[in-house]
Amino acid sequence: MARSPIFPVCILALSLVPAIVVAQTPTALPLTYAIFEASIPHIDLAACPEGLALDAIARDDVFCRAVVHDDAFHVYVFALDGDSPAIGYQSYPVDGVEALMK
């Protein structure tokens, strides 16, 4: 029984295909203020909103930035220490923004 003339071509093609590598789950990077500042259009807030739950963190140790997106006002909380990592997040409906800005 004769082999097909495309048999050697198939073997050659398969040998050129890179091995499939199973990717490991990448390590998550913290959202630092430097990344946030460069990547996300935002509003600097003079103070964090009063109703924001900061889990026993002093308001003097944090600062807040806001993003308006999808009919909501999103407040990101950053620590003042180290690389200023994001340590909190809270969303508010846009119709309640007036109260937050006072």
Long-range contacts (C-beta under 8 A, 24 or more apart in sequence): 30-83, 30-85, 30-86, 31-76, 31-85, 31-86, 32-83, 32-84, 32-85, 32-86, 33-65, 33-78, 33-83, 33-84, 33-85, 33-86, 34-83, 34-84, 36-65, 36-76, 36-78, 36-86, 40-67, 41-67, 42-66, 42-67, 42-76, 43-67, 43-68, 45-75, 48-75, 48-77, 49-75, 49-90, 49-92, 49-100, 52-77, 52-88, 52-90, 53-88, 53-90, 54-88, 55-88, 57-87, 62-87, 62-88, 68-94, 68-97, 73-97, 73-100, 75-100
